[in-house]
Amino acid sequence: MAMVRFLAAARRAALLLSLALTGAPGMAAPLPPRVTVAGGVLEGFPIARPQGMVRAFLGIPYAAPPIGAWRWRPPRPAAVWQGVRQATTFGPRCMQRPLFADMRFRSPGMAEDCLYLNVWAPAAGTAYPVLVYLHGGGFLAGDGSEPRYDGAALAARGLVVVTLNYRLDVFGFLALPALAEESSQQAAGNYGLLDQATALAWVKANIAAFGGDPARITVGGESAGAMSVSALMASPLTRDLIAGALGESGALIAPLAPLPRAEAMQRGARWAARAGASSLTALRDLPAAALLEASAAIEPTPARPDVDGLFLSEPPEATFARGDQAKVPLLLGSNTQEGDYPALLHGATPTPAHYRAALRRLFGTQAAQALALYPGADEAQVRRSARELAGDLFVAHSTWRWMDAHRASGAPVYFYLYAHPRPRPRVPAAVDAEAPGAVHSAEIEYALDNLAGNPVYAWDAADRALAGLFSAYVRAFVAQGDPNDAGLPPWPAVGIHQDPVPRQWLELPVHIEYDPGAARHAFLRSYFATHRGEGW
């Protein structure tokens, strides 16, 4: 009898959902959702999720196309349109090379005209907290249309979610003396970060139309997206727009610190000369595809943030040290396998002798100190320590320093270590071999509750349970600046002078561990004070 009642209830729920989407028989279908923003009227579409209905608005222009004479200039306001603009398809992704096998796009193509954003919002209501999520990809690739960033799941649980595109590679980060001469602030570079600032200002001005609260905007992202978040917290253009910050694996802090402006312009000038362009006008006349080819062929790449004089007047770490960053709640962390030992050992077998040689190459006279902190007495220990060191040198050390710098402000800081390895792939040849730890970017689908959007992996009940937990922490943090909520394992904030640091271990069962890595990070901080990082 209980099963009969359950099936009857399920049929009624399905009928109600069908009526909500299509209307009752003989009735006209409900009108698609519309909103009015600064540019005009947008028409989106409804999405049914188990937790409730969602309105989606895709491909919204937040700035004018940065093409022609506007290539390598700060973004301008988007044009006003007449009538109703259809917001049912993603805008083009920004110019980029196919560098990362795990990127899957829903955008219709690639173009320089790419400054579009997407909004997912609850079906009704107002004053919802807002998450603006920035894609990763090393400032070289990525797109707000990727299924792993989809906002519908969190929107169904009471958030307004925004993703966006920003200029990448040479289009987003080229710095040249001629570009500085054009600028009233003598600024050059960081056009992709200026795009993000413009999008954030657009959200602040327009998100109420979608039911969002402009006073509760949390900016989040992974990898280059997390680096961007740290920069947005520091930039005088954006730090007053942010109510919270979420950073997954990376910060614009050593070894990933921005270039000094003079060095960035020297690097850009050398690159432009090797690309065969005799002037800025000649560079702007080159087809976009030719610029991508030159970016692939010429090293070092100019696609790196710098202290441009407009978006950044100093390195973000200096702003944090002075306490001038956005003093907002911060949730951040990294993964257990951000890097791996083959990169550190240059392909050599993980023997103690090869490991010691690698440490000597990296640290010179400080190799013995490094070995004490990252020991390698046998092959198993070499694999483990070299994996940890490779991850620290990539993004984990910069993430730790971001945590350490921001907690000094007294703002709430919540730190995590994501430790759940991905499950086996459905098609083993489609991805790398299974990793013993949580690799870089493995947490995204869990944090945003988007496992269903990635068909590559054979997700199981444990994956779904962890995705439910992690995304619940994210939802609570965006809503109230604190990941703690009813029914969730407690997550303590990091104390200003607390050592060791409490860190939420994100693997089932979720629990608190105390990070033993302060000595390692103190060593690396000292090392990077005099050495350029390898993270680039």
Backbone hydrogen bonds, N-H to C=O, Kabsch-Sander energy under -0.5 kcal/mol:
donor,donor_aa,acceptor,acceptor_aa,energy
5,R,1,M,-2.5
6,F,2,A,-2.3
7,L,3,M,-2.6
8,A,4,V,-2.4
9,A,5,R,-2.5
10,A,6,F,-2.3
11,R,7,L,-2.3
12,R,8,A,-2.3
13,A,9,A,-2.5
14,A,10,A,-2.4
15,L,11,R,-2.3
16,L,12,R,-2.6
17,L,13,A,-2.4
18,S,14,A,-2.4
19,L,15,L,-2.7
20,A,16,L,-2.3
21,L,17,L,-1.8
22,T,18,S,-2.9
23,G,19,L,-2.3
27,M,24,A,-2.5
35,V,42,L,-2.0
37,V,35,V,-0.5
37,V,40,G,-2.8
40,G,37,V,-0.9
41,V,83,G,-0.9
42,L,35,V,-3.2
43,E,85,R,-2.5
44,G,33,P,-2.5
44,G,42,L,-0.5
45,F,56,A,-2.0
47,I,54,V,-2.8
49,R,47,I,-0.6
49,R,52,G,-1.4
52,G,49,R,-1.5
54,V,47,I,-2.6
55,R,121,A,-3.3
56,A,45,F,-2.8
57,F,119,V,-2.8
58,L,87,A,-2.7
60,I,117,L,-3.0
62,Y,115,L,-1.7
63,A,115,L,-0.9
64,A,76,R,-2.3
67,I,65,P,-1.7
70,W,67,I,-2.3
71,R,68,G,-1.7
73,R,70,W,-1.1
81,W,39,G,-2.3
85,R,41,V,-2.9
85,R,83,G,-0.5
86,Q,84,V,-0.5
87,A,43,E,-3.3
93,R,109,G,-2.7
97,R,140,L,-0.6
99,L,97,R,-1.8
101,A,99,L,-0.5
103,M,100,F,-1.4
104,R,102,D,-0.5
111,A,93,R,-2.3
114,C,112,E,-1.7
116,Y,114,C,-2.0
117,L,60,I,-2.4
118,N,163,T,-2.7
119,V,57,F,-3.0
120,W,161,V,-2.6
121,A,55,R,-2.7
123,A,53,M,-1.5
128,Y,211,G,-3.1
130,V,216,R,-2.7
131,L,160,V,-2.8
132,V,130,V,-0.5
132,V,218,T,-2.9
133,Y,131,L,-0.7
133,Y,162,V,-3.1
134,L,220,G,-3.0
140,L,137,G,-2.0
141,A,137,G,-1.3
146,E,143,D,-1.3
149,Y,146,E,-2.0
150,D,147,P,-1.5
155,A,151,G,-2.2
156,A,152,A,-2.2
157,R,154,L,-0.8
158,G,155,A,-1.7
159,L,154,L,-1.4
160,V,129,P,-2.6
161,V,120,W,-2.6
161,V,159,L,-0.5
162,V,131,L,-2.9
163,T,118,N,-1.7
164,L,133,Y,-0.6
165,N,116,Y,-2.0
169,D,139,F,-3.2
171,F,168,L,-1.2
172,G,168,L,-1.1
172,G,169,D,-1.0
173,F,169,D,-1.5
174,L,170,V,-1.1
180,A,176,L,-1.9
181,E,177,P,-2.2
182,E,178,A,-1.2
183,S,179,L,-0.8
183,S,180,A,-0.7
186,Q,183,S,-1.4
188,A,308,D,-0.7
189,G,174,L,-0.5
191,Y,172,G,-1.1
192,G,172,G,-2.3
194,L,190,N,-2.3
195,D,191,Y,-2.0
196,Q,192,G,-1.7
197,A,193,L,-2.2
198,T,194,L,-2.3
199,A,195,D,-2.6
200,L,196,Q,-2.6
201,A,197,A,-2.2
202,W,198,T,-2.2
203,V,199,A,-2.5
204,K,200,L,-2.5
205,A,201,A,-2.0
206,N,202,W,-2.0
207,I,203,V,-2.7
209,A,206,N,-1.6
210,F,207,I,-1.4
211,G,208,A,-1.5
212,G,207,I,-2.4
213,D,128,Y,-2.9
216,R,213,D,-2.0
218,T,130,V,-3.0
218,T,216,R,-0.6
219,V,244,G,-2.1
220,G,132,V,-3.1
221,G,246,L,-1.1
222,E,134,L,-1.2
223,S,248,E,-2.9
225,G,222,E,-2.6
227,M,223,S,-2.8
228,S,224,A,-2.1
229,V,225,G,-1.8
230,S,226,A,-2.2
231,A,227,M,-1.8
232,L,228,S,-2.9
233,M,229,V,-2.1
234,A,230,S,-1.0
235,S,231,A,-2.5
238,T,235,S,-1.2
239,R,235,S,-2.3
241,L,238,T,-2.5
242,I,239,R,-0.5
243,A,217,I,-3.4
244,G,217,I,-1.1
245,A,329,P,-2.1
246,L,219,V,-2.2
247,G,331,L,-2.5
248,E,221,G,-2.4
249,S,247,G,-0.6
249,S,333,G,-2.9
252,L,227,M,-0.6
253,I,251,A,-2.1
256,L,253,I,-2.8
259,L,305,P,-2.3
264,A,260,P,-2.6
265,M,261,R,-2.4
266,Q,262,A,-2.1
267,R,263,E,-2.7
268,G,264,A,-2.5
269,A,265,M,-2.6
270,R,266,Q,-2.3
271,W,267,R,-2.2
272,A,268,G,-2.7
273,A,269,A,-2.3
274,R,270,R,-2.1
275,A,271,W,-1.8
276,G,273,A,-1.2
277,A,272,A,-2.0
278,S,276,G,-0.5
283,L,279,S,-2.0
284,R,280,L,-2.5
285,D,281,T,-1.4
286,L,282,A,-0.8
286,L,283,L,-0.7
291,L,287,P,-1.6
292,L,288,A,-2.0
293,E,289,A,-2.1
294,A,290,A,-2.2
295,S,291,L,-2.3
296,A,292,L,-2.0
297,A,293,E,-1.6
298,I,294,A,-1.9
304,R,173,F,-0.6
304,R,302,P,-2.1
307,V,259,L,-2.5
308,D,306,D,-1.7
309,G,312,L,-2.9
318,A,315,P,-1.1
319,T,315,P,-1.4
320,F,316,P,-2.6
321,A,317,E,-2.4
322,R,318,A,-1.5
323,G,319,T,-0.7
323,G,320,F,-0.7
324,D,319,T,-2.3
325,Q,319,T,-0.5
326,A,233,M,-2.0
327,K,325,Q,-0.5
328,V,326,A,-1.9
330,L,412,P,-2.4
331,L,245,A,-2.3
332,L,414,Y,-2.7
333,G,247,G,-1.5
334,S,416,Y,-1.2
336,T,418,Y,-1.9
337,Q,438,A,-2.5
338,E,335,N,-0.7
343,A,340,D,-1.0
344,L,340,D,-0.9
345,L,341,Y,-2.7
346,H,342,P,-0.6
347,G,342,P,-1.9
348,A,345,L,-1.9
351,T,349,T,-2.3
355,Y,351,T,-2.4
356,R,352,P,-2.5
357,A,353,A,-2.0
358,A,354,H,-2.0
359,L,355,Y,-2.3
360,R,356,R,-2.1
361,R,357,A,-2.1
362,L,358,A,-2.1
363,F,359,L,-3.2
364,G,360,R,-1.8
366,Q,363,F,-2.6
367,A,364,G,-1.8
370,A,366,Q,-2.1
371,L,367,A,-2.5
372,A,368,A,-1.8
373,L,369,Q,-1.4
374,Y,370,A,-2.7
382,V,378,D,-2.5
383,R,379,E,-2.4
384,R,380,A,-2.0
385,S,381,Q,-3.1
386,A,382,V,-2.9
387,R,383,R,-1.8
388,E,384,R,-2.1
389,L,385,S,-2.9
390,A,386,A,-2.5
391,G,387,R,-2.0
392,D,388,E,-2.3
393,L,389,L,-2.8
394,F,390,A,-1.2
395,V,391,G,-1.7
396,A,391,G,-2.5
397,H,392,D,-1.6
399,T,395,V,-2.0
400,W,396,A,-2.3
401,R,397,H,-2.4
402,W,398,S,-1.8
403,M,399,T,-2.3
404,D,400,W,-2.7
405,A,401,R,-2.6
406,H,402,W,-2.4
407,R,403,M,-2.3
408,A,404,D,-0.8
409,S,406,H,-1.6
410,G,407,R,-1.6
411,A,406,H,-0.7
414,Y,330,L,-2.8
416,Y,332,L,-1.6
417,L,504,Q,-2.6
418,Y,334,S,-2.8
419,A,417,L,-0.6
419,A,506,L,-1.6
420,H,506,L,-0.7
426,R,456,V,-3.6
427,V,456,V,-0.7
430,A,427,V,-2.7
431,V,428,P,-1.1
439,V,437,G,-0.8
440,H,337,Q,-0.8
442,A,439,V,-2.3
444,I,441,S,-1.2
447,A,443,E,-2.7
448,L,444,I,-2.2
449,D,446,Y,-0.8
450,N,445,E,-3.3
453,G,450,N,-1.1
454,N,451,L,-2.0
457,Y,454,N,-0.6
458,A,424,R,-2.3
459,W,457,Y,-1.5
464,R,460,D,-2.3
465,A,461,A,-2.4
466,L,462,A,-2.4
467,A,463,D,-2.5
468,G,464,R,-2.2
469,L,465,A,-2.0
470,F,466,L,-3.2
471,S,467,A,-2.4
472,A,468,G,-1.2
473,Y,469,L,-2.2
474,V,470,F,-2.3
475,R,471,S,-2.8
476,A,472,A,-2.5
477,F,473,Y,-2.6
478,V,474,V,-2.7
479,A,475,R,-2.1
480,Q,476,A,-2.5
481,G,477,F,-2.8
482,D,476,A,-0.7
488,L,485,D,-2.0
494,V,413,V,-2.8
498,Q,495,G,-0.6
501,V,515,D,-0.8
503,R,513,E,-3.3
504,Q,415,F,-2.8
505,W,503,R,-0.5
505,W,511,H,-3.5
506,L,417,L,-2.6
506,L,504,Q,-0.9
507,E,505,W,-1.5
511,H,505,W,-1.3
513,E,503,R,-2.6
515,D,501,V,-3.0
515,D,513,E,-0.6
519,A,516,P,-0.5
521,H,517,G,-2.4
522,A,518,A,-2.2
523,F,519,A,-2.1
524,L,520,R,-2.4
525,R,521,H,-2.4
526,S,522,A,-1.9
527,Y,523,F,-2.3
528,F,524,L,-3.0
529,A,525,R,-0.8
530,T,527,Y,-1.5
531,H,527,Y,-0.7
